[in-house]
Amino acid sequence: MAELKFKEINEGFSPKEAIDEAKRCLNCKKPLCVTGCPIEHNIPGFLFEFSTGNVGNAMQIINEKSNLPAICGRVCPHEKQCEGHCILNKKDNPIRVGKLERFIADFDSEMGLIHEKLAPKTRGKVAVIGSGPAGLTVAGDLAREGFNVVIYESEQELGGVLMFGIPHYRLPKDIVKREIDKIAGLGVTFITNCMIGKDLTVDDMFDRGFDAVFIGTGTAVPKSLEIPGSHLIGVIQSSYFLRTVSLYNNKSLGKREVPVKTGDNVGIIGAGNVAMDAARTALRIGAKSVTVFYHKTEHDISALQTEYNEAVEEGVKFSWKTSLTELKGEKNKLKGATISVDGRLSDIELDVLLLAIGSRPANRIVSTTLGIDVSDTGYVVTKERPYGMTTRKGVFAGGDVVHMPQTVVLAMREAKNVAKGILQYVDAKKLLEE
């Protein structure tokens, strides 16, 4: 039953549907969809090739900008980006770019159409810390340019937030593994169960002959709740909950280890996409009720409208203009809360409270490496030239560890720019050495 609940909910196009949808593209002279895409995909280009049956050509155009098309096609906020800017959106019928990108990427993988000519790995050696969207993007781009790239991942499984932070019903994990296999096919090496800052330091990497190091570790330290009772058992970070469910779905963890139990009354603080993911996942794992508490209104949420609409359809409740003033428990276990709605206090039953109020970078790498400056809020400071380099020569950073947490595609856009900076730096370094 659990497997059915966690099956991917947004089904893809059939071949006929995909071709018909691609043919709808007007091939605008000034394509607004490209403007709306953070990585400036040549959307009209790959749609035209696909509409004429040239799937291989379409995939080659996609590969010029994206290393993770099957993932982006599923989880990017298309309604705010490419599809939201499509000229046909004025008639509320934009080209479904995301589903088409997904179809082309899935078809290409299933048929094994693309076999890229790999450049000799003689241009330089780069270490990448973290195998999330930023790390995979930097690795893929540099591998295509002839760099020997090694990715270091602290977890046993690769993928970072793609594997543990996005629910299975939105992004099946076999898709993540398949995209990572494609990166490996470019000649990238992966080393798992290696925590940088503990098992290995950045200085160790330079001693091993790496020309540059990229930090793409994301934001690993969640923010906490500061109200009476926040110490009680049952107050849990949404990121931890989503991780346990992902491990449960992969049969790496028993259901008893998942903090939300069948029949629980679950509350969630926050109204972003992580909150929606946590709420919908809690229902799937068997929660009796799930309520999102938000101190503003429905119009102020940062979650995508589609994510919110689907959460409502699935039975998630929302309590607007609501703050939690106190958490109450018995024998150190959460049992309820006092909430304030427009200034009126009331008590509710609560077995689990999931926090989705943001996170910040960990300092494990920075604290074990001399010369890397961070901002007052803990984010790594980087330069414009070469783009993405930290205050430590040869050490670069990108993605959420540099900026406030963002979407997968925004992390990829930043990572692509940093990859160019690394390329320029290593080329200049090699030239000076010669």
Legacy VTK file of the C-alpha trace (Angstrom):
# vtk DataFile Version 3.0
C-alpha trace
ASCII
DATASET POLYDATA
POINTS 434 float
0.000 0.000 0.000
2.841 2.382 0.909
4.440 1.836 -2.489
1.226 2.820 -4.261
0.979 5.985 -2.172
4.517 6.979 -3.024
4.256 6.256 -6.752
5.024 9.238 -8.964
1.814 11.255 -9.148
2.420 13.399 -12.217
2.499 11.017 -15.156
4.479 11.838 -18.282
3.360 12.181 -21.885
2.818 9.284 -24.243
4.931 9.534 -27.444
1.940 10.843 -29.433
1.040 13.379 -26.742
4.660 14.579 -26.541
5.012 15.081 -30.302
1.670 16.901 -30.508
2.641 19.153 -27.602
6.035 20.008 -29.145
4.336 20.932 -32.423
2.366 23.613 -30.590
5.560 25.673 -30.103
5.335 28.912 -32.112
9.155 29.150 -32.446
9.035 32.827 -31.455
11.708 35.210 -32.767
12.255 36.402 -29.204
11.448 33.304 -27.140
10.325 34.435 -23.696
10.585 30.851 -22.445
14.377 31.064 -22.796
14.386 34.350 -20.888
12.371 32.730 -18.113
14.696 29.721 -17.812
17.496 30.295 -15.249
19.972 28.281 -17.361
18.646 29.737 -20.664
17.781 26.447 -22.296
17.402 26.608 -26.077
13.796 25.493 -25.668
12.534 26.270 -29.203
15.591 24.463 -30.571
15.079 21.160 -28.774
11.290 21.306 -29.233
11.671 21.719 -33.002
14.150 18.848 -33.285
11.888 16.637 -31.203
8.762 17.581 -33.166
10.467 16.352 -36.350
11.450 13.064 -34.719
15.114 13.918 -34.074
15.228 12.843 -30.432
19.014 12.516 -30.457
19.464 16.077 -31.722
16.975 17.339 -29.154
18.923 15.612 -26.395
22.210 17.069 -27.591
20.734 20.578 -27.380
19.466 19.867 -23.854
22.892 18.523 -22.827
24.469 21.842 -23.784
22.773 23.463 -20.779
21.688 20.747 -18.359
23.293 17.692 -16.817
20.069 16.678 -15.016
17.186 17.039 -17.505
15.062 14.138 -16.222
15.203 15.723 -12.773
14.620 19.321 -13.887
11.718 18.175 -16.039
10.054 16.889 -12.874
10.886 19.310 -10.070
11.652 22.720 -11.608
9.071 25.461 -10.903
8.083 25.639 -14.563
4.981 27.719 -13.850
7.256 30.540 -12.638
9.970 30.061 -15.246
9.817 28.765 -18.829
6.096 27.948 -18.927
5.168 31.063 -16.983
6.910 33.193 -19.628
5.563 31.285 -22.664
3.560 33.565 -24.967
0.747 31.001 -24.960
0.436 31.460 -21.198
-1.670 34.526 -22.009
-4.343 32.022 -23.062
-3.622 29.862 -19.973
-2.285 27.126 -22.234
1.544 27.306 -22.217
3.739 24.690 -23.859
4.392 22.019 -21.233
8.153 22.409 -21.447
8.879 20.475 -18.257
6.983 17.368 -19.322
8.625 17.507 -22.760
12.136 17.814 -21.314
11.315 14.904 -19.034
9.976 12.803 -21.925
13.049 13.414 -24.099
15.455 12.642 -21.234
13.563 9.500 -20.221
13.332 8.265 -23.815
17.020 8.924 -24.423
18.027 6.956 -21.313
15.659 4.079 -21.957
16.805 3.728 -25.582
20.480 4.497 -24.941
20.567 6.959 -27.850
23.387 9.283 -26.820
27.012 8.215 -26.600
29.064 11.347 -26.121
32.640 11.515 -27.311
34.635 11.941 -24.126
37.502 14.412 -24.037
40.814 13.027 -22.670
41.066 13.828 -18.949
44.306 15.782 -19.285
43.253 19.391 -18.639
43.420 19.297 -14.843
42.202 17.574 -11.706
39.258 18.935 -9.681
37.707 17.714 -6.418
33.981 18.296 -5.862
32.540 18.129 -2.330
28.894 17.078 -2.359
26.820 15.195 -4.949
23.722 17.391 -4.966
22.569 19.488 -7.959
25.482 21.956 -7.741
28.175 19.301 -7.368
26.813 17.114 -10.167
26.525 20.118 -12.493
30.099 21.294 -11.900
31.383 17.730 -12.314
29.491 17.135 -15.555
30.505 20.439 -17.134
34.197 20.045 -16.261
34.314 16.387 -17.309
33.000 17.359 -20.743
35.847 19.896 -20.961
38.544 17.300 -20.312
38.963 17.536 -16.530
39.553 14.591 -14.237
36.803 15.112 -11.616
36.349 13.277 -8.313
33.159 13.781 -6.258
33.358 13.214 -2.497
30.065 12.422 -0.750
29.608 11.965 3.018
26.559 9.722 2.593
26.475 6.143 1.383
24.007 7.158 -1.345
24.747 9.829 -3.949
22.398 12.667 -4.845
22.161 14.894 -1.765
18.847 16.762 -1.631
17.748 15.001 -4.828
17.898 11.675 -3.012
16.877 12.625 0.527
15.063 15.971 0.348
12.528 15.588 -2.481
9.772 13.003 -1.916
9.564 9.887 -4.044
6.127 10.827 -5.429
7.655 13.954 -7.001
11.052 12.516 -7.943
11.473 8.718 -8.070
14.910 7.741 -6.820
15.630 5.467 -9.780
15.523 8.645 -11.911
18.129 10.285 -9.652
20.364 7.219 -9.854
19.996 7.115 -13.621
21.055 10.766 -13.997
24.043 10.161 -11.710
25.006 7.168 -13.855
25.082 9.521 -16.853
27.497 11.817 -14.982
29.639 8.785 -14.163
29.558 7.920 -17.869
31.346 11.208 -18.565
34.333 9.862 -16.615
33.538 11.348 -13.192
34.705 9.300 -10.181
32.579 9.055 -7.010
33.850 8.412 -3.483
31.110 7.868 -0.879
31.165 7.654 2.929
33.859 10.324 3.031
33.137 13.366 5.198
35.315 16.312 4.244
36.530 18.117 7.334
36.659 14.855 9.272
37.963 12.022 7.068
39.773 14.330 4.660
40.491 18.067 4.547
40.755 20.528 1.687
44.501 20.744 2.339
44.702 16.954 1.948
43.065 17.315 -1.448
45.652 19.798 -2.655
48.358 17.473 -1.328
46.826 14.736 -3.514
47.370 16.829 -6.631
44.011 18.508 -7.188
44.251 21.819 -9.030
40.990 23.150 -7.588
38.311 22.203 -5.069
34.574 22.949 -5.333
32.373 23.108 -2.224
28.760 22.266 -3.016
27.527 21.018 0.338
24.273 22.965 0.570
22.671 24.022 3.854
22.941 21.150 6.288
22.084 22.853 9.599
18.337 23.505 10.066
17.064 26.486 12.052
15.421 25.727 15.389
12.198 26.871 17.040
12.555 29.116 20.089
9.352 28.671 22.137
8.605 26.862 25.421
8.490 23.107 24.851
10.592 23.089 21.687
12.866 20.488 23.359
10.086 17.871 23.536
10.353 14.529 21.746
8.221 14.863 18.638
9.559 18.260 17.529
11.447 17.279 14.391
13.095 18.939 11.408
11.195 18.370 8.163
14.477 17.579 6.402
15.144 14.733 8.854
11.604 13.398 8.436
11.850 13.448 4.631
15.216 11.713 4.823
13.855 8.871 6.985
10.913 8.357 4.638
13.269 8.242 1.658
15.362 5.594 3.412
12.178 3.692 4.312
11.042 3.717 0.684
14.479 2.442 -0.341
14.092 -0.364 2.234
17.164 0.948 4.082
15.160 1.787 7.210
12.250 0.179 9.039
8.961 2.068 9.348
9.318 2.236 13.124
12.326 4.528 12.562
10.150 7.074 10.714
9.167 9.738 13.296
5.561 10.102 12.069
3.402 7.114 13.048
0.055 5.890 11.747
-2.707 7.869 13.442
-0.531 10.839 14.504
-1.792 14.420 14.544
0.947 16.317 12.720
1.628 20.041 12.663
4.023 21.851 10.331
5.556 25.303 10.702
6.453 26.960 7.404
4.783 27.440 4.037
7.475 26.807 1.452
7.890 23.825 -0.855
9.638 21.827 1.899
6.599 22.330 4.132
4.302 21.088 1.342
6.554 18.070 0.765
6.577 17.249 4.480
2.803 17.674 4.806
1.943 15.453 1.848
4.528 12.875 2.886
3.110 12.748 6.426
-0.315 11.872 4.994
1.236 9.148 2.862
3.026 7.612 5.832
-0.272 7.341 7.725
-0.865 10.546 9.733
-4.423 11.025 10.992
-4.338 14.775 10.341
-1.801 17.262 8.990
-2.081 21.007 9.607
0.258 23.702 8.310
0.549 26.679 10.670
1.564 29.936 9.001
1.787 33.404 10.525
0.708 35.138 7.305
-1.992 34.439 4.710
-2.421 32.089 1.756
-1.238 34.871 -0.571
2.126 35.139 1.195
3.329 31.534 0.956
6.572 30.829 -0.878
5.454 27.372 -2.074
4.432 26.901 -5.681
0.708 27.326 -6.250
0.490 23.844 -7.766
2.183 22.321 -4.712
-0.246 24.135 -2.401
-3.278 23.163 -4.504
-2.261 19.497 -4.527
-1.672 19.556 -0.764
-5.202 20.904 -0.235
-6.667 18.269 -2.568
-4.895 15.524 -0.622
-6.336 16.680 2.698
-3.679 18.934 4.236
-5.263 21.619 6.437
-3.987 25.187 6.686
-4.267 27.538 9.650
-3.519 31.112 8.530
-2.349 34.030 10.692
-1.367 31.437 13.270
1.588 31.315 15.651
2.532 28.592 18.130
3.132 30.117 21.544
3.857 26.991 23.585
4.303 23.250 23.125
2.959 20.905 25.798
3.983 17.376 26.641
3.783 14.438 29.007
6.885 12.547 30.123
8.968 14.706 27.751
6.792 13.696 24.748
4.864 16.238 22.670
1.107 16.014 23.247
-0.269 19.379 22.204
0.264 23.085 21.632
-1.168 26.477 22.381
-1.767 28.455 19.213
-2.600 32.095 18.616
-4.942 32.880 15.727
-5.440 36.613 15.243
-4.584 37.051 18.912
-7.015 34.415 20.204
-5.422 31.539 22.137
-6.571 27.923 21.939
-5.159 24.473 22.710
-4.810 21.660 20.140
-3.698 18.033 20.155
-0.352 17.432 18.488
1.822 14.302 18.351
4.504 15.539 15.934
5.604 19.044 14.928
7.688 19.276 11.747
9.822 22.385 11.296
10.257 23.795 7.783
11.629 27.229 8.664
14.911 27.205 6.783
18.520 26.119 7.217
22.079 27.396 7.041
25.451 25.935 5.974
27.489 23.753 8.310
30.991 25.022 9.145
32.784 21.664 9.151
34.763 22.328 5.964
35.388 26.020 6.600
36.563 25.399 10.170
39.155 22.853 9.006
40.478 24.989 6.141
42.450 28.196 6.579
41.553 31.241 4.512
37.870 30.722 3.642
35.777 33.706 4.739
32.062 33.422 5.524
29.343 36.033 5.990
27.747 36.889 9.334
25.051 34.302 8.586
27.539 31.538 7.763
27.411 31.582 3.953
30.692 31.234 2.053
31.967 34.469 0.490
32.987 34.187 -3.188
34.504 36.425 -5.858
33.362 37.558 -9.286
36.766 36.832 -10.913
37.420 34.005 -11.242
33.751 33.453 -10.671
32.922 31.450 -7.546
36.398 31.383 -5.995
36.473 31.819 -2.220
39.032 33.887 -0.340
41.223 30.748 -0.378
43.088 30.413 -3.663
41.908 27.437 -5.702
38.853 26.758 -3.526
35.487 27.488 -5.145
31.920 27.275 -3.833
28.430 27.439 -5.264
24.782 26.599 -4.713
23.041 26.895 -1.368
26.303 27.041 0.611
26.868 30.487 -0.962
23.323 31.807 -1.288
20.086 31.401 0.592
18.494 28.002 -0.179
17.080 27.963 -3.695
15.609 25.600 -6.255
17.462 22.820 -8.056
17.696 24.764 -11.313
18.997 27.936 -9.611
21.707 25.871 -7.916
22.543 24.453 -11.351
22.720 27.922 -12.945
25.145 29.104 -10.288
27.180 25.905 -10.573
27.551 26.273 -14.347
29.003 29.754 -13.858
31.377 28.479 -11.166
32.485 25.642 -13.478
33.559 28.302 -16.001
35.481 30.070 -13.240
37.259 26.848 -12.275
38.098 26.157 -15.911
39.626 29.628 -16.347
41.555 29.362 -13.074
43.054 25.934 -13.779
43.960 26.862 -17.370
45.756 29.989 -16.113
47.458 27.991 -13.342
48.736 25.407 -15.833
49.975 28.145 -18.172
51.940 29.827 -15.396
53.415 26.481 -14.322
54.626 25.882 -17.868
LINES 1 435
434 0 1 2 3 4 5 6 7 8 9 10 11 12 13 14 15 16 17 18 19 20 21 22 23 24 25 26 27 28 29 30 31 32 33 34 35 36 37 38 39 40 41 42 43 44 45 46 47 48 49 50 51 52 53 54 55 56 57 58 59 60 61 62 63 64 65 66 67 68 69 70 71 72 73 74 75 76 77 78 79 80 81 82 83 84 85 86 87 88 89 90 91 92 93 94 95 96 97 98 99 100 101 102 103 104 105 106 107 108 109 110 111 112 113 114 115 116 117 118 119 120 121 122 123 124 125 126 127 128 129 130 131 132 133 134 135 136 137 138 139 140 141 142 143 144 145 146 147 148 149 150 151 152 153 154 155 156 157 158 159 160 161 162 163 164 165 166 167 168 169 170 171 172 173 174 175 176 177 178 179 180 181 182 183 184 185 186 187 188 189 190 191 192 193 194 195 196 197 198 199 200 201 202 203 204 205 206 207 208 209 210 211 212 213 214 215 216 217 218 219 220 221 222 223 224 225 226 227 228 229 230 231 232 233 234 235 236 237 238 239 240 241 242 243 244 245 246 247 248 249 250 251 252 253 254 255 256 257 258 259 260 261 262 263 264 265 266 267 268 269 270 271 272 273 274 275 276 277 278 279 280 281 282 283 284 285 286 287 288 289 290 291 292 293 294 295 296 297 298 299 300 301 302 303 304 305 306 307 308 309 310 311 312 313 314 315 316 317 318 319 320 321 322 323 324 325 326 327 328 329 330 331 332 333 334 335 336 337 338 339 340 341 342 343 344 345 346 347 348 349 350 351 352 353 354 355 356 357 358 359 360 361 362 363 364 365 366 367 368 369 370 371 372 373 374 375 376 377 378 379 380 381 382 383 384 385 386 387 388 389 390 391 392 393 394 395 396 397 398 399 400 401 402 403 404 405 406 407 408 409 410 411 412 413 414 415 416 417 418 419 420 421 422 423 424 425 426 427 428 429 430 431 432 433
